[in-house]
Amino acid sequence: MKYAKLSGGLPHFAPNPIRVGADWVGNPPETVFLLQGYKPVSFTERPEAPSGYEYAVVWSETESAIVQGWELREASELPDNEALSILLGGEGE
């Protein structure tokens, strides 16, 4: 099981080991994560998108969990390798 806090719409996963007071606890039980404000993360399988569309991951928080969901969007016109190049500071191809 993974544990996280949701911040800025993204999960920030709990470290392992985790610092509790002045001590480090390796492979802590669920109670330690919960006491530190982390919640269990619920992952879901990405659905198959219709032609011309794609699913983007979205995260939400309930009272007891961080939940992965999917939002249907129009497909990107850029091939993945060009989009990645631009994001990493290149100019694309």
N, C-alpha and C positions, 0 to 999 in steps of 0.2 A: 504494500500500500504506500502511495506517495502522499505527502502532506504539503500544503502550500498556504500562502496568504495571497489574496487578490489585490493588486495595486496597479492603477493605471490601465485596467482592463486585461492585465496579464498575470499569470500565476508566478509567484516567487517561491520556489520550492525550499522546503526546510533543509538545513544542512544536517549532515550526519558524519561525524559526531556533532552534537548540539551543545552549546554552552548553557549550563543551568547554574546561575549564581557564579561561584568561583570555580566550578568543576565542569569538565567535559564529560558528556554521556554518549557512549557509542552504542548504536543500535537500540535507541530508546524505545520504550513501550509507547503505545498510542497516547496514554495519559500525559506523558511529558510533552509531546507535540501539542496536544489540546491546551495544556496549561500555558504554553508559550504563544497561543493565539493562532496556531496553524489548524487547518481543517483538512479532512481527507479529500483527495481529488478523484472525481469520477470521470473516467475517459469513455468516449463513445466512438463508434466506428463511423468514418466519414461516409455519407450516402453517395450513391452514384448520381452525378449531375447530368441533366439533359444536354444535348448538343448545344454548344454556344454558351454554356454556363459552367461555373465551377463553384465549389463550396469553400468558404474561408472559415477558419476556426474562430469561434467567439467564446468567451469565458463569462460565466455568471457565478454568483454566490448565493447560496441559500443559507438558512440559519445554521445548517450543520455540514455543508460541503461546498467545494469549488467544483463546478460542473462545466465540462467541455461541451460545446454545442456547435452547430454549423449554420452558416448564413449563405444562401444562394445568391450569387452575383454573376453578372455578365463576365464571360471569359476575358482574360487579358489578351490584348492584341499582340503583345510582345512575346516571343518565345521565352521560355524559362531562362535559358542561358544568357539572353540579352538583358532581361530584367535584372538578373543577378549581377551581371557585369556593371550595369548602371548603378545599382545599389552599392556596389563595392568601390565606386569611384571611377569606373571605366566609362567609355562613351558608347558602349554597345557595338554591335557589328554592322 
